[in-house]
Amino acid sequence: MKDYGARPLDRAEAEEYATWFKALADATRIQIVSLLARRREPMTVGEIVDASGVGQSTVSHHLKLLAEVRFVLVERQGTSSLYRINENCVSCFPTAADVVMGKPVPEPPVCE
C-alpha cells in the first residue's frame, strides 16, 4: 500500500548527508576514517601513512577533506598535528542504506 504522505528528507538534511557521503566517496578516506575509529586515539600523519601504506601528501589531502566535514578532528601539539575520529559523528552518522531504505532518520545531527 502506498503512503502518499511520505516525504523525502528535508533539503537541508539531504544536503548535510550529501556532504558526508561525498567526504566518504573515496576508498582511501574510508580507510583513514576506519583506522582512526578503530584506533580511538590521536595519530600523526606519519603514523597514518605507515598504517595505510599511502603517501604523506595523499594522506594529508584526505585528512583535510575529512576535517572539513568534522569526521576527523585536529589537535595541535607543538609543531605537530594529531588526528582523531570525531566521536560525535560516529554516533550520529546514519548509514546510506538506512536513509535510502526509509528507516527513521535521527534528529538533525550535531557533529561538532
Secondary structure, 3 states (H helix, E strand, C coil): CCCCCCCCCCHHHHHHHHHHHHHCCCHHHHHHHHHHHHHCCCECHHHHHHHHCCCHHHHHHHHHHHHHCCCEEEEEECCEEEEEECHHHHHHCCCHHHHHCCCCCCCCCCCC
